[in-house]
Amino acid sequence: MNGERDCLTIRLPASPRYTLPLRLLFAGVAVRMDFSVEAIEDIKMAVSEACAILLAGTDGGSLVCLTREEADALFFEMRAEGGVRGQKDDGISRVILEALADEATFTCKDGRCTGIQVRFRL
């Protein structure tokens, strides 16, 4: 192996019905990286909370999700594109996401969250 890590990118319609498949995708990557069962549950919950934040007030558009393996962590980024407006008051979901992840960064525009970057360390 040449040291490069796998990177997956997926674009989905901006709809809450795709939250479950995203949870399964990220959980599958975490399993392959040997995360603990508890950490995998945290990752799945973080994906759900990120979807809740980004998909609030959807009006078409898409959700772009990227995940990559790092030497000591699982990184994922989710961003809303097109008609997705993002949640204006993302209070509790944001608090939960920040508590679950080792790092969480939020990109906001006009007071609405349009992107989230999350890192879980092994």
Secondary structure as a PSIPRED ss2 file (coil, helix, strand):
# PSIPRED VFORMAT (PSIPRED V4.0)

   1 M C   1.000  0.000  0.000
   2 N C   1.000  0.000  0.000
   3 G C   1.000  0.000  0.000
   4 E C   1.000  0.000  0.000
   5 R C   1.000  0.000  0.000
   6 D C   1.000  0.000  0.000
   7 C E   0.000  0.000  1.000
   8 L E   0.000  0.000  1.000
   9 T E   0.000  0.000  1.000
  10 I E   0.000  0.000  1.000
  11 R E   0.000  0.000  1.000
  12 L E   0.000  0.000  1.000
  13 P E   0.000  0.000  1.000
  14 A C   1.000  0.000  0.000
  15 S C   1.000  0.000  0.000
  16 P H   0.000  1.000  0.000
  17 R H   0.000  1.000  0.000
  18 Y H   0.000  1.000  0.000
  19 T H   0.000  1.000  0.000
  20 L H   0.000  1.000  0.000
  21 P H   0.000  1.000  0.000
  22 L H   0.000  1.000  0.000
  23 R H   0.000  1.000  0.000
  24 L H   0.000  1.000  0.000
  25 L H   0.000  1.000  0.000
  26 F H   0.000  1.000  0.000
  27 A H   0.000  1.000  0.000
  28 G H   0.000  1.000  0.000
  29 V H   0.000  1.000  0.000
  30 A H   0.000  1.000  0.000
  31 V H   0.000  1.000  0.000
  32 R H   0.000  1.000  0.000
  33 M C   1.000  0.000  0.000
  34 D C   1.000  0.000  0.000
  35 F C   1.000  0.000  0.000
  36 S C   1.000  0.000  0.000
  37 V H   0.000  1.000  0.000
  38 E H   0.000  1.000  0.000
  39 A H   0.000  1.000  0.000
  40 I H   0.000  1.000  0.000
  41 E H   0.000  1.000  0.000
  42 D H   0.000  1.000  0.000
  43 I H   0.000  1.000  0.000
  44 K H   0.000  1.000  0.000
  45 M H   0.000  1.000  0.000
  46 A H   0.000  1.000  0.000
  47 V H   0.000  1.000  0.000
  48 S H   0.000  1.000  0.000
  49 E H   0.000  1.000  0.000
  50 A H   0.000  1.000  0.000
  51 C H   0.000  1.000  0.000
  52 A H   0.000  1.000  0.000
  53 I H   0.000  1.000  0.000
  54 L H   0.000  1.000  0.000
  55 L H   0.000  1.000  0.000
  56 A C   1.000  0.000  0.000
  57 G C   1.000  0.000  0.000
  58 T C   1.000  0.000  0.000
  59 D C   1.000  0.000  0.000
  60 G C   1.000  0.000  0.000
  61 G C   1.000  0.000  0.000
  62 S E   0.000  0.000  1.000
  63 L E   0.000  0.000  1.000
  64 V E   0.000  0.000  1.000
  65 C E   0.000  0.000  1.000
  66 L E   0.000  0.000  1.000
  67 T E   0.000  0.000  1.000
  68 R E   0.000  0.000  1.000
  69 E E   0.000  0.000  1.000
  70 E C   1.000  0.000  0.000
  71 A C   1.000  0.000  0.000
  72 D C   1.000  0.000  0.000
  73 A E   0.000  0.000  1.000
  74 L E   0.000  0.000  1.000
  75 F E   0.000  0.000  1.000
  76 F E   0.000  0.000  1.000
  77 E E   0.000  0.000  1.000
  78 M E   0.000  0.000  1.000
  79 R E   0.000  0.000  1.000
  80 A E   0.000  0.000  1.000
  81 E E   0.000  0.000  1.000
  82 G C   1.000  0.000  0.000
  83 G C   1.000  0.000  0.000
  84 V C   1.000  0.000  0.000
  85 R C   1.000  0.000  0.000
  86 G C   1.000  0.000  0.000
  87 Q C   1.000  0.000  0.000
  88 K C   1.000  0.000  0.000
  89 D C   1.000  0.000  0.000
  90 D C   1.000  0.000  0.000
  91 G H   0.000  1.000  0.000
  92 I H   0.000  1.000  0.000
  93 S H   0.000  1.000  0.000
  94 R H   0.000  1.000  0.000
  95 V H   0.000  1.000  0.000
  96 I H   0.000  1.000  0.000
  97 L H   0.000  1.000  0.000
  98 E H   0.000  1.000  0.000
  99 A H   0.000  1.000  0.000
 100 L H   0.000  1.000  0.000
 101 A C   1.000  0.000  0.000
 102 D C   1.000  0.000  0.000
 103 E E   0.000  0.000  1.000
 104 A E   0.000  0.000  1.000
 105 T E   0.000  0.000  1.000
 106 F E   0.000  0.000  1.000
 107 T E   0.000  0.000  1.000
 108 C E   0.000  0.000  1.000
 109 K E   0.000  0.000  1.000
 110 D C   1.000  0.000  0.000
 111 G C   1.000  0.000  0.000
 112 R E   0.000  0.000  1.000
 113 C E   0.000  0.000  1.000
 114 T E   0.000  0.000  1.000
 115 G E   0.000  0.000  1.000
 116 I E   0.000  0.000  1.000
 117 Q E   0.000  0.000  1.000
 118 V E   0.000  0.000  1.000
 119 R E   0.000  0.000  1.000
 120 F E   0.000  0.000  1.000
 121 R E   0.000  0.000  1.000
 122 L C   1.000  0.000  0.000
